[in-house]
Every structure is written in structure tokens, then in C-alpha cells.
């Protein structure tokens, strides 16, 4: 996860989530459920 974030262009975390949620409306749900598996 951290490695993936480092490859991305610099942007604030808020901007990242706003953009990501537009592309993946269920990203937060997926992330929350995946996080529980880790």
C-alpha cells in the first residue's frame, strides 16, 4: 500500500480520496473491509 502511494504524483490525501471515490464509489467500503483482513 505504501509503495503504491509513493509512486503517485504528490497530492493531499483529501484530494486523493476525493478523486479515488469518484472513480471507485465503493473504494472506502473495499478499503475498510480489506483493512480488517490485514
Biopython code that builds the backbone (N, CA, C, O; Angstrom):
import numpy as np
from Bio.PDB.StructureBuilder import StructureBuilder

atoms = [
    (1, "UNK", "N", (0.831, -1.196, 0.000)),
    (1, "UNK", "CA", (0.000, 0.000, 0.000)),
    (1, "UNK", "C", (0.866, 1.247, 0.000)),
    (1, "UNK", "O", (0.673, 2.141, -0.824)),
    (2, "UNK", "N", (1.824, 1.311, 0.923)),
    (2, "UNK", "CA", (2.706, 2.475, 0.992)),
    (2, "UNK", "C", (3.504, 2.640, -0.294)),
    (2, "UNK", "O", (3.691, 3.759, -0.771)),
    (3, "UNK", "N", (3.977, 1.524, -0.859)),
    (3, "UNK", "CA", (4.738, 1.577, -2.101)),
    (3, "UNK", "C", (3.907, 2.151, -3.239)),
    (3, "UNK", "O", (4.415, 2.905, -4.068)),
    (4, "UNK", "N", (2.626, 1.790, -3.275)),
    (4, "UNK", "CA", (1.742, 2.288, -4.312)),
    (4, "UNK", "C", (1.565, 3.796, -4.178)),
    (4, "UNK", "O", (1.577, 4.524, -5.171)),
    (5, "UNK", "N", (1.400, 4.260, -2.933)),
    (5, "UNK", "CA", (1.194, 5.685, -2.708)),
    (5, "UNK", "C", (2.421, 6.494, -3.092)),
    (5, "UNK", "O", (2.297, 7.611, -3.594)),
    (6, "UNK", "N", (3.614, 5.934, -2.858)),
    (6, "UNK", "CA", (4.841, 6.662, -3.167)),
    (6, "UNK", "C", (5.011, 6.878, -4.670)),
    (6, "UNK", "O", (5.655, 7.842, -5.084)),
    (7, "UNK", "N", (4.443, 5.994, -5.490)),
    (7, "UNK", "CA", (4.581, 6.118, -6.937)),
    (7, "UNK", "C", (3.639, 7.164, -7.515)),
    (7, "UNK", "O", (3.795, 7.586, -8.661)),
    (8, "UNK", "N", (2.655, 7.583, -6.712)),
    (8, "UNK", "CA", (1.665, 8.525, -7.204)),
    (8, "UNK", "C", (2.221, 9.954, -7.168)),
    (8, "UNK", "O", (3.086, 10.263, -6.349)),
    (9, "UNK", "N", (1.723, 10.825, -8.057)),
    (9, "UNK", "CA", (2.144, 12.228, -8.016)),
    (9, "UNK", "C", (1.729, 12.860, -6.700)),
    (9, "UNK", "O", (0.709, 12.477, -6.126)),
    (10, "UNK", "N", (2.500, 13.822, -6.212)),
    (10, "UNK", "CA", (2.204, 14.439, -4.917)),
    (10, "UNK", "C", (0.823, 15.096, -4.927)),
    (10, "UNK", "O", (0.526, 15.913, -5.799)),
    (11, "UNK", "N", (0.008, 14.749, -3.986)),
    (11, "UNK", "CA", (-1.279, 15.413, -3.797)),
    (11, "UNK", "C", (-1.709, 15.160, -2.363)),
    (11, "UNK", "O", (-1.249, 14.215, -1.723)),
    (12, "UNK", "N", (-2.587, 16.003, -1.869)),
    (12, "UNK", "CA", (-3.037, 15.820, -0.499)),
    (12, "UNK", "C", (-3.896, 14.568, -0.404)),
    (12, "UNK", "O", (-4.478, 14.124, -1.394)),
    (13, "UNK", "N", (-3.969, 14.011, 0.781)),
    (13, "UNK", "CA", (-4.747, 12.796, 0.979)),
    (13, "UNK", "C", (-6.222, 13.057, 0.699)),
    (13, "UNK", "O", (-6.924, 12.182, 0.192)),
    (14, "UNK", "N", (-6.687, 14.248, 1.025)),
    (14, "UNK", "CA", (-8.080, 14.593, 0.741)),
    (14, "UNK", "C", (-8.346, 14.583, -0.754)),
    (14, "UNK", "O", (-9.363, 14.061, -1.211)),
    (15, "UNK", "N", (-7.422, 15.164, -1.513)),
    (15, "UNK", "CA", (-7.576, 15.173, -2.964)),
    (15, "UNK", "C", (-7.554, 13.759, -3.512)),
    (15, "UNK", "O", (-8.313, 13.419, -4.419)),
    (16, "UNK", "N", (-6.668, 12.932, -2.946)),
    (16, "UNK", "CA", (-6.554, 11.550, -3.385)),
    (16, "UNK", "C", (-7.871, 10.815, -3.182)),
    (16, "UNK", "O", (-8.362, 10.150, -4.094)),
    (17, "UNK", "N", (-8.447, 10.933, -1.980)),
    (17, "UNK", "CA", (-9.693, 10.225, -1.690)),
    (17, "UNK", "C", (-10.846, 10.785, -2.504)),
    (17, "UNK", "O", (-11.686, 10.021, -2.979)),
    (18, "UNK", "N", (-10.907, 12.098, -2.676)),
    (18, "UNK", "CA", (-11.978, 12.687, -3.483)),
    (18, "UNK", "C", (-11.921, 12.167, -4.910)),
    (18, "UNK", "O", (-12.949, 11.830, -5.498)),
    (19, "UNK", "N", (-10.714, 12.102, -5.466)),
    (19, "UNK", "CA", (-10.546, 11.603, -6.822)),
    (19, "UNK", "C", (-10.849, 10.116, -6.890)),
    (19, "UNK", "O", (-11.554, 9.652, -7.787)),
    (20, "UNK", "N", (-10.305, 9.370, -5.926)),
    (20, "UNK", "CA", (-10.485, 7.922, -5.927)),
    (20, "UNK", "C", (-11.952, 7.547, -5.777)),
    (20, "UNK", "O", (-12.419, 6.614, -6.429)),
    (21, "UNK", "N", (-12.683, 8.260, -4.929)),
    (21, "UNK", "CA", (-14.083, 7.921, -4.700)),
    (21, "UNK", "C", (-14.943, 8.251, -5.908)),
    (21, "UNK", "O", (-16.003, 7.652, -6.091)),
    (22, "UNK", "N", (-14.504, 9.196, -6.737)),
    (22, "UNK", "CA", (-15.219, 9.477, -7.978)),
    (22, "UNK", "C", (-15.037, 8.317, -8.954)),
    (22, "UNK", "O", (-15.959, 7.942, -9.678)),
    (23, "UNK", "N", (-13.815, 7.752, -8.955)),
    (23, "UNK", "CA", (-13.509, 6.654, -9.861)),
    (23, "UNK", "C", (-14.057, 5.340, -9.306)),
    (23, "UNK", "O", (-14.628, 4.530, -10.036)),
    (24, "UNK", "N", (-13.871, 5.150, -8.002)),
    (24, "UNK", "CA", (-14.313, 3.920, -7.354)),
    (24, "UNK", "C", (-15.264, 4.270, -6.204)),
    (24, "UNK", "O", (-14.818, 4.452, -5.071)),
    (25, "UNK", "N", (-16.567, 4.364, -6.482)),
    (25, "UNK", "CA", (-17.527, 4.770, -5.443)),
    (25, "UNK", "C", (-17.487, 3.863, -4.221)),
    (25, "UNK", "O", (-17.824, 4.299, -3.120)),
    (26, "UNK", "N", (-17.080, 2.610, -4.395)),
    (26, "UNK", "CA", (-17.067, 1.671, -3.283)),
    (26, "UNK", "C", (-15.684, 1.525, -2.669)),
    (26, "UNK", "O", (-15.453, 0.621, -1.866)),
    (27, "UNK", "N", (-14.754, 2.415, -3.044)),
    (27, "UNK", "CA", (-13.367, 2.259, -2.607)),
    (27, "UNK", "C", (-13.251, 2.287, -1.085)),
    (27, "UNK", "O", (-12.522, 1.485, -0.501)),
    (28, "UNK", "N", (-13.964, 3.202, -0.449)),
    (28, "UNK", "CA", (-13.896, 3.289, 1.011)),
    (28, "UNK", "C", (-14.393, 1.991, 1.638)),
    (28, "UNK", "O", (-13.793, 1.484, 2.586)),
    (29, "UNK", "N", (-15.486, 1.459, 1.110)),
    (29, "UNK", "CA", (-16.035, 0.203, 1.645)),
    (29, "UNK", "C", (-15.042, -0.933, 1.450)),
    (29, "UNK", "O", (-14.796, -1.724, 2.360)),
    (30, "UNK", "N", (-14.476, -1.000, 0.247)),
    (30, "UNK", "CA", (-13.495, -2.051, -0.049)),
    (30, "UNK", "C", (-12.278, -1.901, 0.854)),
    (30, "UNK", "O", (-11.781, -2.882, 1.405)),
    (31, "UNK", "N", (-11.804, -0.677, 1.001)),
    (31, "UNK", "CA", (-10.627, -0.423, 1.828)),
    (31, "UNK", "C", (-10.892, -0.831, 3.271)),
    (31, "UNK", "O", (-10.061, -1.489, 3.898)),
    (32, "UNK", "N", (-12.041, -0.443, 3.794)),
    (32, "UNK", "CA", (-12.381, -0.766, 5.183)),
    (32, "UNK", "C", (-12.460, -2.272, 5.384)),
    (32, "UNK", "O", (-11.996, -2.788, 6.400)),
    (33, "UNK", "N", (-13.042, -2.977, 4.429)),
    (33, "UNK", "CA", (-13.173, -4.420, 4.568)),
    (33, "UNK", "C", (-11.839, -5.127, 4.358)),
    (33, "UNK", "O", (-11.559, -6.136, 5.006)),
    (34, "UNK", "N", (-11.015, -4.599, 3.455)),
    (34, "UNK", "CA", (-9.703, -5.196, 3.227)),
    (34, "UNK", "C", (-8.806, -4.968, 4.444)),
    (34, "UNK", "O", (-8.045, -5.849, 4.845)),
    (35, "UNK", "N", (-8.908, -3.778, 5.020)),
    (35, "UNK", "CA", (-8.091, -3.421, 6.180)),
    (35, "UNK", "C", (-8.325, -4.409, 7.319)),
    (35, "UNK", "O", (-7.398, -4.728, 8.063)),
    (36, "UNK", "N", (-9.557, -4.894, 7.459)),
    (36, "UNK", "CA", (-9.885, -5.829, 8.530)),
    (36, "UNK", "C", (-9.202, -7.182, 8.306)),
    (36, "UNK", "O", (-8.968, -7.932, 9.253)),
    (37, "UNK", "N", (-8.887, -7.482, 7.051)),
    (37, "UNK", "CA", (-8.258, -8.760, 6.744)),
    (37, "UNK", "C", (-6.761, -8.739, 7.010)),
    (37, "UNK", "O", (-6.140, -9.784, 7.207)),
    (38, "UNK", "N", (-6.190, -7.546, 7.015)),
    (38, "UNK", "CA", (-4.734, -7.435, 7.192)),
    (38, "UNK", "C", (-4.352, -7.739, 8.640)),
    (38, "UNK", "O", (-3.172, -7.697, 8.989)),
]
sb = StructureBuilder()
sb.init_structure("model")
sb.init_model(0)
sb.init_chain("A")
sb.init_seg("    ")
for serial, (resi, resn, name, xyz) in enumerate(atoms, 1):
    if name == "N":
        sb.init_residue(resn, " ", resi, " ")
    sb.init_atom(name, np.array(xyz, "f"), 0.0, 1.0, " ", f" {name:<3s}", serial, name[0])
structure = sb.get_structure()
